[in-house]
Amino acid sequence: MDTINGLGDDIICHILSYLPTKEAALTSVLSKRWRNLFVLTPNLHLDDHHQVSDHGEDFIDFVDRVLAVSNDLPLTLKKSISIKCRKSVEDDTGHVTRWLTNVLKLGVQYLDIEVIADDVVLMPLEIFTCNTIVELKLTKGFDAMIPDSDVSLPSLKTLYLESVYFYNSGYCVLEKLLSSCPLLEELTTRSARWQNGKCCPNVSSSTLKKLTIEVCDALDYWDITFDTPSLVYLEYSDLVPRALTVVNLESLVEAKLDLHVEALSSNPTNLIKELRNVEFLEILSVRTWEMFCMFREVIPVFINLSRLTITIDFPDDDWEFLPILVGKSPNLHTLVIKGTLFVDRYEREYDYGSSCPVKVLKITEYGGETGELEQMKLFLEKLSSSLELVKVLAYATNDKEKSRITKDLLKIPRSSKCNIKIMFCEKARPRKRFSRKV
């Protein structure tokens, strides 16, 4: 202990920064000198998951004390503050609003707040004029009102908003936020509703590089525009808008899509055309590949596409869309299929073309059932002109199942240049409860 006491406060604080804040706080009882040293660490991570007591008030009191001491001490600027409160707050969420107000006074750069409560949490106005914050993550049940003026987040580069609702109406909140963040590079929004009243979200930013939007088919916000010339990554889950009047995705490299159309209303034409430069495309649902089939005439040539990933989340057995996309991808190297294979129920010839480029086929959830085996045979037959490697992750709980699956796969007729590699997961294959989203 004498050796540690001989160290300077800055070194001790550096050591304490590697401990969870709850454990670092235990050192405050060692001596008067140690009483507040843990608060001087640049990073605070407070999580009621580590709370020994079942009383939420204990965690709330602890956070209050830590932030009060931080505010009382001079020059206690914080680099990172994380507060996870999933069981301690019930209907009195004023504690969380107060915490947010206090941490903003500490010059915080990285702020991550997650709260699960019976009531909503009000965001303080100060959060919209914070000059220091670089990364802001707010999760679960926040409500806010953006001030009509004086919105400025000059240092913000990453913004994550989940289940955040804005009371503003009459203008697009998202557009106002983006215009106040001149350095923003990454934006994630996950929410069933975004703001009060109907609006057309305008995602416009010259600096944005990564965008994730997940909406639960909210018709009030059915139209959207993308003016994001620097965007390289897009993950988009929504009902396809009536028309995407502005779509600028000229730098896009990777896209992950979970989209479905409203009959006679949705029009993804501009979005599909702007995918032309992607190198990696992931279709996250059967309903998305149905969209591509419905609008096949506007599918561009994916000149840069090297990896196509398909997720089967519904027992659909119509593979008509696949040769359409493969035929539009002259440099496609790898085809990945996630989920359970279903044999095509239609007796028709699919033409992948004599110059089909696919060299690697990956199957991530193979169970060896009859329908799956038949579909594997079709894949190896149709892709035989180019296929060099088939990687299969198969589920088998015993040696007998492994042997059967291995023999069946290796018996499939294929080109002499095509190798099959099988890996096994020794667990029962997850039973999926398929439900088509409509």
Secondary structure in CASP SS format (residue, H / E / C, confidence):
PFRMAT SS
TARGET T0000
AUTHOR 0000-0000-0000
METHOD secondary structure of the structure
MODEL  1
M C 1.00
D H 1.00
T H 1.00
I H 1.00
N H 1.00
G C 1.00
L C 1.00
G C 1.00
D H 1.00
D H 1.00
I H 1.00
I H 1.00
C H 1.00
H H 1.00
I H 1.00
L H 1.00
S C 1.00
Y C 1.00
L C 1.00
P C 1.00
T H 1.00
K H 1.00
E H 1.00
A H 1.00
A H 1.00
L H 1.00
T H 1.00
S H 1.00
V H 1.00
L C 1.00
S C 1.00
K C 1.00
R C 1.00
W C 1.00
R C 1.00
N C 1.00
L H 1.00
F H 1.00
V H 1.00
L H 1.00
T C 1.00
P C 1.00
N E 1.00
L E 1.00
H E 1.00
L E 1.00
D E 1.00
D H 1.00
H H 1.00
H H 1.00
Q C 1.00
V C 1.00
S C 1.00
D C 1.00
H C 1.00
G H 1.00
E H 1.00
D H 1.00
F H 1.00
I H 1.00
D H 1.00
F H 1.00
V H 1.00
D H 1.00
R H 1.00
V H 1.00
L H 1.00
A H 1.00
V H 1.00
S H 1.00
N H 1.00
D H 1.00
L C 1.00
P C 1.00
L C 1.00
T C 1.00
L C 1.00
K C 1.00
K C 1.00
S E 1.00
I E 1.00
S E 1.00
I E 1.00
K E 1.00
C E 1.00
R C 1.00
K C 1.00
S C 1.00
V C 1.00
E C 1.00
D C 1.00
D C 1.00
T C 1.00
G H 1.00
H H 1.00
V H 1.00
T H 1.00
R H 1.00
W H 1.00
L H 1.00
T H 1.00
N H 1.00
V H 1.00
L H 1.00
K H 1.00
L H 1.00
G C 1.00
V C 1.00
Q C 1.00
Y E 1.00
L E 1.00
D E 1.00
I E 1.00
E E 1.00
V E 1.00
I C 1.00
A C 1.00
D C 1.00
D C 1.00
V C 1.00
V E 1.00
L E 1.00
M C 1.00
P C 1.00
L H 1.00
E H 1.00
I H 1.00
F H 1.00
T H 1.00
C C 1.00
N C 1.00
T C 1.00
I C 1.00
V C 1.00
E E 1.00
L E 1.00
K E 1.00
L E 1.00
T E 1.00
K E 1.00
G E 1.00
F E 1.00
D E 1.00
A E 1.00
M C 1.00
I C 1.00
P C 1.00
D C 1.00
S C 1.00
D C 1.00
V C 1.00
S C 1.00
L C 1.00
P C 1.00
S C 1.00
L C 1.00
K C 1.00
T E 1.00
L E 1.00
Y E 1.00
L E 1.00
E E 1.00
S E 1.00
V E 1.00
Y E 1.00
F E 1.00
Y C 1.00
N C 1.00
S C 1.00
G C 1.00
Y C 1.00
C C 1.00
V H 1.00
L H 1.00
E H 1.00
K H 1.00
L H 1.00
L H 1.00
S H 1.00
S C 1.00
C C 1.00
P C 1.00
L C 1.00
L C 1.00
E C 1.00
E E 1.00
L E 1.00
T E 1.00
T E 1.00
R E 1.00
S E 1.00
A C 1.00
R C 1.00
W C 1.00
Q E 1.00
N C 1.00
G C 1.00
K C 1.00
C C 1.00
C C 1.00
P C 1.00
N E 1.00
V E 1.00
S E 1.00
S C 1.00
S C 1.00
T C 1.00
L C 1.00
K C 1.00
K E 1.00
L E 1.00
T E 1.00
I E 1.00
E E 1.00
V E 1.00
C C 1.00
D C 1.00
A C 1.00
L H 1.00
D H 1.00
Y H 1.00
W C 1.00
D C 1.00
I C 1.00
T E 1.00
F E 1.00
D E 1.00
T C 1.00
P C 1.00
S C 1.00
L C 1.00
V C 1.00
Y E 1.00
L E 1.00
E E 1.00
Y E 1.00
S E 1.00
D E 1.00
L E 1.00
V C 1.00
P C 1.00
R C 1.00
A C 1.00
L C 1.00
T C 1.00
V C 1.00
V E 1.00
N E 1.00
L C 1.00
E C 1.00
S C 1.00
L C 1.00
V C 1.00
E E 1.00
A E 1.00
K E 1.00
L E 1.00
D E 1.00
L E 1.00
H E 1.00
V C 1.00
E C 1.00
A C 1.00
L C 1.00
S C 1.00
S C 1.00
N C 1.00
P C 1.00
T H 1.00
N H 1.00
L H 1.00
I H 1.00
K H 1.00
E C 1.00
L C 1.00
R C 1.00
N C 1.00
V C 1.00
E C 1.00
F E 1.00
L E 1.00
E E 1.00
I E 1.00
L C 1.00
S C 1.00
V H 1.00
R H 1.00
T H 1.00
W H 1.00
E H 1.00
M H 1.00
F H 1.00
C H 1.00
M H 1.00
F C 1.00
R H 1.00
E H 1.00
V H 1.00
I C 1.00
P C 1.00
V C 1.00
F C 1.00
I C 1.00
N C 1.00
L C 1.00
S C 1.00
R E 1.00
L E 1.00
T E 1.00
I E 1.00
T E 1.00
I C 1.00
D C 1.00
F C 1.00
P C 1.00
D C 1.00
D C 1.00
D C 1.00
W C 1.00
E C 1.00
F H 1.00
L H 1.00
P H 1.00
I H 1.00
L H 1.00
V H 1.00
G H 1.00
K C 1.00
S C 1.00
P C 1.00
N C 1.00
L C 1.00
H C 1.00
T E 1.00
L E 1.00
V E 1.00
I E 1.00
K E 1.00
G C 1.00
T C 1.00
L C 1.00
F C 1.00
V C 1.00
D C 1.00
R C 1.00
Y C 1.00
E C 1.00
R C 1.00
E C 1.00
Y C 1.00
D C 1.00
Y C 1.00
G C 1.00
S C 1.00
S C 1.00
C C 1.00
P C 1.00
V C 1.00
K C 1.00
V E 1.00
L E 1.00
K E 1.00
I E 1.00
T E 1.00
E E 1.00
Y E 1.00
G C 1.00
G C 1.00
E C 1.00
T H 1.00
G H 1.00
E H 1.00
L H 1.00
E H 1.00
Q H 1.00
M H 1.00
K H 1.00
L H 1.00
F H 1.00
L H 1.00
E H 1.00
K H 1.00
L C 1.00
S C 1.00
S C 1.00
S C 1.00
L C 1.00
E C 1.00
L E 1.00
V E 1.00
K E 1.00
V E 1.00
L E 1.00
A E 1.00
Y E 1.00
A C 1.00
T C 1.00
N C 1.00
D H 1.00
K H 1.00
E H 1.00
K H 1.00
S H 1.00
R H 1.00
I H 1.00
T H 1.00
K H 1.00
D H 1.00
L H 1.00
L H 1.00
K C 1.00
I C 1.00
P C 1.00
R C 1.00
S C 1.00
S C 1.00
K C 1.00
C C 1.00
N E 1.00
I E 1.00
K E 1.00
I E 1.00
M E 1.00
F E 1.00
C E 1.00
E C 1.00
K C 1.00
A C 1.00
R C 1.00
P C 1.00
R C 1.00
K C 1.00
R C 1.00
F C 1.00
S C 1.00
R C 1.00
K C 1.00
V C 1.00
END
